[in-house]
């Protein structure tokens, strides 16, 4: 049983490694295949190593454990997840339950509880549906207990040709795609239509193939691909492309076969119409993309659509230039996740797309038929993102964050620049926000808060003026007294006397 440990504390990682290394579950030894310190490293690790179970902490820097779990759910649906957390993380617990994680364990981890959780994970991993029918939900197909499985993604290469209109239009061509598949499925057998898969249009065909052996499976998919493409080429005078996942055996824990098939289909952007197989080496090897996101985040912070479009286009150019679908998909996915992560941190929208929604978006984009269509879809999505963080919304949240910082630091000495840095804007911009949206300057706002706090303290019996001054951020009690008198009309000593 292969296990990956994900925790930002090295002591916990090593402790779990020792515990698991000495553990046997249902007569099966536990093999710790890796131990990493954050979610991004975990996702990179899963791309190149077979893993059956992930044990992850919830609270980690950057993407948290549940954000990672959401991504694992769509990319590696066979992997089971056990979540670790401290007491009081009730909101996280609710999300974990919605994600259907196998178990949610409290720290410090009890060895017997961990062993029981691993046993449940192993049982869940080996449970598969045995139903075989022409139409099947995608998840049911992925869980089918078959010795050999594979997913195909098929699509017309263009719907813009006059020939499509001659055949009756896009709707009729889409209907014909399904009918041709059904006829071949009846003849060849071992094929099912995955109707609930994420698609971009009705002509996008997602097919599951299954067999009792690799030889039989390869024969079926080769025959289907050859006859399907030949029909469209020879009879309909249209070209189609097909992407194929890697074959899956019992207990496979690699990337989702649907994800693989769609990524394989995307190769037509670089190499034209054809039949393409998923290349696992694009996930495991090759040059790792070293990407800095400062320019993108800066444009997002200020809801600058022109800058966002320019930066996204520049990155898209680089990913397309690499000429492989894997780099393109990973790049687009990372860009969206980073933008949505920042938007969620800023709470600048009522319902943000998270990892699953990002996956759905990516799995629609991989059906694009040319670079121009891909660019247009990226531009449209960025426009929607900017609409979510319109200046009014963004300014409001920046100001809320700035005021929260000020209230939390009243006892210390800070400047406009300190607060601006804490909320990721320039001092000039923050000063402008206070004048325009609070009807007072930054200094007036800070002074008002400090004086109101000082008034509360001076009402307490025995309050000393120099102590009150220090507790509201003034090093000199004389300076505090002058400011207090300017603000209230009387000195702090007189105010204390009248209040008590």
N, C-alpha and C positions, 0 to 999 in steps of 0.2 A: 504494500500500500504506500504510494508515493505522496509525501506531504510537503507543502511549502509553508514556512512560517513567515508572517509579516508583522513586525512590531518595531517602533522607532527606538525602543530601549534595548540596548545590546544585552544587558543582564537577563532580561526576560527571554530574548531570542535564544541565548545560550542555555538558559534553564529549561526551556521547552525542548530544545534539541536533545539534552541529556535524558529528560523524562521519556520522550518519544522513542529515543534510540534503544531504551531498555524495555519497551512495551511490545506485547504481542496481542493482536486483536483477532479473535476467531481463528487462531492458529496461523495468523499471517503477521509477519514482521513488519514494523513500521520503518520506512526509509525516508529520512528527511533529505529531500533533494535540494533544498535551498533554504536560506534564512536571510531576508532582506529588511531594510529599515523604512521603506516607504512604499506607497501604492504604485507610483510610476515605475519603480524598480521591479515591483512584483509583476506588473503587466508586461514589461519587457522580458522578464524571466519566463513567463508562461508562453511567450511566443516561440521559445526554442527548446523547451523541456517538457516531457510528459509529466503531468501532475494530476492526481486524482482528488486531493483534498487540500484546501487552503485554510489555514488557521490564522486569523487576522485580528489585530487590535482595532478598536473603533476610532479612537482619537489619535490622529497622526498629523504632522505638518503637511500642508498642501492638501491633496485629495484625501478625504478621510476613508476609513475602512469600508463604509457602506457605499460610498461613491465608487470605490474599486469593485465592490461586490456587484453593483449594478452593471458595470462594464463587463465583468467576468460572466454574468448571467447571459448576456447576448453573444459574447464572443466565444465562450467555452461552456456551453450549457450542461455538459456532462460533469464538470467539476463541482464538487460539493464544498460548501463554505461553512466554517464554524467561527462565530464571532466572539471575541473576548472583550469585556469592558468592566469598568468599575461600577460601584453602586451609584444610583441616581440618574443614570443615562436613560431615562424613560422614553424620551423622544426618539433616541437612537434605537431603543428596543422595538418601538412601534414600526420604524422603518425596516428593521431587520426581519420582523415578522411578515411585513408586506412583501419583502424580497424572498420569502420562503427559505431563508437560510436554515440549514439543518439544525443548528443549535446556537443558543446564546448563553455563554458561560460567564460567570462573574469572576473577577480577579480577587484574591489569588486563586489560581486554578487548582481545583481538587483533582488528584490523579484518577480517582475512580470515576468522577463525573466526566473527565476528559476521555477516559477509555470507553464509557457508555456512548458518548457523543460520536466517537470514531466508529463504533460499531453501527450506530444508526446511519452514519454517513455511508459506510460500506454497503449496508443493506439497500439504501436508497439508490446508490450508484448502480447496483446490479439489477434493480427492478426495471423492466422494459415492457412496453406494450407489444402484444403479439398480433395485433390486428393488421391485416393486409387488405387494402381495398384501393379502388381506382382514385378516389378522392380522400385525402387525409390531412389533418392539421399538421403544420410543419413540426411542432414540438413532438407530436405523437410519432411522426416518422423518425425523428432524431432519437427517440427512446425505444424504437422497435428493436427487438432482440433478433437481429439477423447477422449471420457471419460476415456479410459484405454489404455495404451500402455506399451510395454516392448521390450527390445532388447536382442537377443540371439547371443552368439559367439560360434560357433561349429568348432571342428578341430579333425583330426586324431591324435591319441596320439603318433604315431611314423611312420616315413616314411622309417625307416631303416630295417624293417623286410623283410625277404625273401618273405613273403606273398604279399607285395606291388608289387614286381617284377612279381610274379605269376599272378597278376591281370592286368598286362600290364604296370606297372611303375607309378611313381608319377603323371605324367600328366593325365593319364587316371583315376586314383583314384580321382584327383581333379575335373575332369569333372563330374565324377559320383556323387561326393558330391552335386554339383549343381542340377543335374538331379533328384536325390532322393528328394531333397528339393522341387523342382518344382512339382513333383507328389503329395507330401504330401500337398503342398500349394493349389493345385487344389482341393484336396479332403476336406481339413479342412477349407480353406478360411481364411481371416483375417491375412495373412502372406505375407510379401514382402521381396525381396532380396535387400540388401543395397550394391550395387556393388561398389560404390565409396569410401567405408570406407577404412581407412588405414589398410593394412594387411601385413603380412610377406611373405606369399606364396599363391598360387592359391587354396590350400586346406582349407584356412581359410574362413569360411562361416559366414557372418554377416546378421542376419535376424531381421526384425521388425515385431512385433505382435501387433494387435490393436483390440479393441472390444468395445461394447456399455456398458459393465458392467464388474466388477472385476470377478464375477463368470464365465461369458462366457470366458473372457480372460485367466483365470487360467486353465479352461478346455481345451482350444486350445493349450496352451504351454505345458501342462502336456502330452496331447496326442501326440503332435509333438515330444517332447523329448523322450518319451517312444518308439515310433515307429521308430524314426530315429536311436537311439542307438541300438535298437533290430535288425534292418536291418543289420547294420554294424557288430554287434556281431555274429548273427546267420547265415547270408547269406554270408558275406564277410570275416568273421573270423578276424576282426580287431576291436580294441576298439576306440571309440571316446569320447570326453568330451565336455560338454556344459556349458557355463557360462551365467547366466541370470542377467539382471539389476533389480533394484527395479522397481515396476510398476509406471507409470507416469499417473497422471490425468490432467485435463485441468489446465493450468497455473502453472504446476510444475516448480520449479526453482532450483532443486537439481543438483548434478553433472550430466554431460552428460551420458545418458543411455548407449551409446556405450562404454564410458570410464568404466562405472560400469560393463558391461558385460565382457569386456576384463579382468578387474581386478578379477572378479569372476572366470573366466577360469584359471587364473594363479594359483589358489588353487591346481590344479593337480600336481604342483611341490612338494607340501607338503603332499598331501593325495592320489595321484594316480588318475587313470581314474574315471570320475564320472560326475554328474550333480550338478552344484554349483550355489547358488544364492548369489547375492551381499549382503554383510553385512555392512549396514550403520554404525553400531557401531564401525567398524574399523576406520572410518573416524572421528567420533565424540569423541569417548572415548579412553580408553586404555592409556597406559603409553606414554607420549609425548617424542619423541626422542630428547635427548639433545646432539647435535652433534657439535664437534669442528672441524674446517676445516683447522687448521694451517698447519698440515703436508702435506695435499693435495695441498694447495696453494703454499707452499714452493717448492714442487716438480714441480708444474706447472710453477712457476716463472723462474726456471732454465731449463725448458724443459727436466727434468730428467725422462725418460720413465720408467726406472726400479723402481724408487721410486713411481711414479704415479701408476704403475701396482700393486705394493705391497700394497699401501694405499687403492686403490679401491678394491682389493681382500679382504683386512681385513674388510672393511666396508660391502662388499657383504656377507661375512661370518656372520657378526653380524645380518644383516637384514634377511638372510635366517634362522638363528637360532631362530629368533622370531616366525617363523612359520605362519605368516599371510601375505597375498598378499598386504594388504593395506600398511603395513610398508615397504615392499620391493619396491613397486611402488613409495611411497613418498620419500624414501631414494635415489633411483636412479634418480628421477626427480630433487631433490635438488642438488645432486652431479653434474649433467649435467648443471643445470642452473647456479650454482656458477662458474663452469669452464668457461662456455661461457660468463658469465658476466665479469669475469676478463679478458678474451681474448679480449672482445670488448673494455674494458677500455684501454687496452694496444694497441689497434688498430693493432693487430698482424696478422690480416687476412683481405682479401679484402671483403669477404662475410661471415659473421658469422651467425651461426644458432642461432635464438633467441627462444622465448618461443614457438611459433607455431612449429618450426622445432624440438625443444626438445620434444614437445608433440607427434609429428609424430614418433620420434625415440622410445619413451617410448611405444607408442601404437603398435609398431612392436615388441619390446622386450617382451611384455606380451604374445605374441603368442608362445614363446619358449616352447619346449616340455620336457626339462630336465635342470638340473642345469648346466651340462657341456656346453650345447649350450648357456645358458645365460652368463656364464663366458667368453666364446669365443667371444661373441658379445661385451661385455663390453671391453675386451682386444683390440679388433679390433678398437673400437671407440676411445679409449685412444691413440692408435697408430696413428690414423688419426689426433687427436688433437695435438699430439707432432709434427707431420709433419707440421702442420699449424704454430707452433711456434718453428721452427728450430732455432738453436743457432744464425745463421746469422740474421734472422729476429728479434729475441728477443733482441740480442745485439744492433742492430740498433735502436730499439725503446727505449731501456733503455738509450742509449747515447743521443738521441733526447730529451727525457724527462729531463735528467740531464742538458743539455745545456740550455733548456728553464728555468729551475729553476735558473741556474746561472745568466742568463740575467735578470731575474726578481728580483734578490737580489744583484745586483752589488753595491748598496748604503749601504749594510750592511756587517758586518763581519761574514763570515761563513767558515766552514772547509770541507774537503773531507768527513768526517763522516756525517756532516749535509746533504750534497747533496745525499750521498748514502742512508741515511734513507728516504729521500723524494721520492726516486725512488725504494725503497724496494730491494736493493741489499747491499752486504757488501762493505766496503771501499776498501778492497783489490781488489775485482772484478771490481769496478768502475775505480780504478787506472789503472788496466790492460786494460780495454776497451779504455781509453784515449790514452795510449801508443800505442796500437795495431791498433786502427781505426782512430785516429786523428793525428797521427804522432807527438804528443807532450804530455807532461805530464799534469796532472790536473792543477798543479800550473802554468805552462806555458800558458795553455789555459785561465785561469782566469785572469792572468796578462795581456795577450794580449788584452782581452776584455776591461779590466779597462783602459789600456793605450790608446786604440783607443777612448774610451768614453772621457777620459781626454783631448785628442788632440782636439776633437770637442768642448769641453767646453772652452779650452784656446783660441780658435779662436774668442770667443765672446768678444766684447769690454768691458773693465772693469772687466774681470775675475780675481778673487783673487785665488792665488795658494792654500791657506789653505782651501778655500771653495770647490775648485775642488777636493782636496784630500779627504775631507769628503764625497763628493757626489759619489766618486768611491770606497768607502769602506776603506779608510786609516784614522786611528785616528791621526797619526803623519804626518804633512806636510813634515818634514825632510826625513822621511822614504820614503814617496811618491816621493820626488824629486830625491832620489838616484835610486829608481826603474825606474822612468821615464827616467833618463839619461842613465841607463844601457840599456833600451829598445830602445830609439830613438837616442842615441848618443849625445844629448844635454839636458841641464836642462830645466825645465818647464818655467823659466823666459825668457830664450833665445828663446825658441820655441814660447812663447806668443808674444815676440817682433817681431820676424820674420813673424809670421802669421798675425799680425795686422798692 
